[in-house]
Amino acid sequence: MSAVDTRRPVPPLYAAAEPAERARGIAWGWPLAVAALLAGALLLRLWGIRQGLPYAYNSDENAHFVPKAIGLFGHSWNPDYFVNPPGYTYLLHLVFAVAYGGRLGVSKAFAANPTDVFTVARVVAAVCGTVAVGLLYSAGARLFDRRTGLLAAAVLAVAFLPVFYSHLALNDVPTLVGVCLALAGVGGILRHDRRRDYVVAGIGLGLGCATKYTAGIVLLPILAAALAHGRAALGRLALAAVAGVLAFAVANPYALLDFSAFRNGLNHQNAASNGEQGGKLGLTTHSGIVYYLWTLTWGLGWAPAIAALGGSVGLAVRDRARFWILVPAPVAFLFFMGLQGRFFGRWLMPILPILCLLAAAAAFMAVDWLAARAPAWRPVLVALAGAALCLQGALYSVHLGAVLSRDDTRNIARAWMVAHVPAGAKIVVEPGVMPDGWAQDIGRPTPLTSNGNRWIKYPTSRTFLQPDGSVDPGGPSRIVNIEDYERTLTPQLIADYERGGYCWVVSGSTQSGRAFAQPSAVPEAVAYYRRLRALGGIAYRVSPYGQGQGAVRFNFDWSFDFYPMAYSRPGPVITIYRLTGRACGRGVS
């Protein structure tokens, strides 16, 4: 007696779409369309990939994954660091092992010219972003149909946030590979309910979480897809859980082997994101939910964001199974992340593929409704839907490529200093504006200073600010976190610079902008910058904005990802001041 199959088939939302496509004999065109889309997505992600190098100006890129991946050559595979999961770090480690032949090769390359090493790491991120586009097509084709999958993939291919962060060696874009793989498995679960689909979904979940913890949000679509088939799916759901745990353990083994360090890393990450370590000076809004909703209007695009909302409503009316699979996850994510103490646009990345699917579904609901009344207009309607969802992202991503392909303002400012500021001179460089290596001639450390720097830098990583507000270089000091630098500034520091002969001050708008964004929070910092402008003659200034363009107001996204059309090149406004008081007044030309 054969067992009874209790699985409930879930019909496709567009039941007649694909037979009609095959009847027209164009099925062969889908692989070509996907290949063309992937080629375009990769081109957008590689255009300007070397921006800023040899200096990695993004502090996370400079401090985390590339150095950690190289460091693994010097000890065991335990990263000893779990604030960010090591999935992307391990991937870079393997790529470096192949590209450079191991520790000696990559260490020499990194010391002589970090440009090549960072470029390789960024290309890995760009390739991961392109793979995610292909996987999202597969997810959309399974959840809906191929045209919906292609449009969803196209939106992800051109959306500004994933394009920009594909240019940096960070884990945000590589996480999309696991997320989109999980969604492809979810589509298979919904349509076929096969064991292998549960395994694919579980592997995607595990890999995503081993790359960025917030990728765990795709657990909700997996659960909803399984529940669409009733209780009979519970056993197969357990298979997905096993596959997820195994994938996570393979990509992050020391989460289990060094559990205490793993737990400490999670606690540190949680404390940083919810603001326990102090508020982030310069935030332009106090509501994370509002900030993330605003981010969707440019990071994904106005039309896709509104269409995703429409798709949610449409599925609620027409297809409850797909509604529960796709809608709760981004809503829960927005509320959870929006209630944290800190918020950045890139933290939205794990839900962007889901929103792309919802937007594409909404577009074809509208196309089919209109085409039923005017069949001859279907091709035009499809073209208009695609243009509406992709135009904003494509326009700003192309502009981004042009911006990133030009010299960074920080590199331009450094070239000016090499030409005009003598080696061995004393300078003040704001933390967070330039990395430590900016003061060195890459591959050619100068013998004039003990640490190989071309110039002697004022110790901005420590503050001598005393409780009474005075600055005492001989008194006690404390380490300054980059987030708290503005809180240690006072006009009295300028006199300390001049006494010590630190006559050149390099200031960037990404640091001073924090103070002027919240002047009431740091009035002494505002007074410091105003006094610096009054006492220090501007020796040189370079701006990232195009001719006739106004400055972009400080924002933790737009001041760093160059979204506004005002940008002509990457970087902040860099101002170099020449002080002339006390020791700086002698021999001034």
Secondary structure, DSSP 8 states (H G I E B T S, - for coil): ------------TTTTHHHHHHHTT-TTHHHHHHHHHHHHHHHHHHTTTTTTTTS--SHHHHHTHHHHHHHGGGS-S--S--SS-SHHHHHHHHHHHHHH-SHHHHHHHHHH-HHHHHHHHHHHHHHHHHHHHHHHHHHHHHHT-HHHHHHHHHHHHH-HHHHHHTTSSSSHHHHHHHHHHHHHHHHHHHHT--HHHHHHHHHHHHHHHHH-GGGGGGHHHHHHHHHTT-GGGHHHHHHHHHHHHHHHHHHSTHHHHTHHHHHHHHHHHHHHHTTTT---TT-S-S-HHHHHHHHHIIIIIHHHHHHHHHHHHHHHHH-HHHHHHHSHHHHHHHHHHHTSS---GGGGGGGHHHHHHHHHHHHHHHHHHHHTT-GGGHHHHHHHHHHHHHHHHHHHHHHHHHHHTS--HHHHHHHHHHHHS-TT-EEEE-BTTB-GGGGS-TT---TTSTTS-SSEE--TTEE-B-TTS-B-TTS--EE--GGGGGGG--THHHHHHHHHT--EEEEEHHHHHHHHHSTTT-HHHHHHHHHHHHHSEEEEEE-SB-TT-------TTHHHH--STTBSSSS--EEEEE--SGGGGTT--
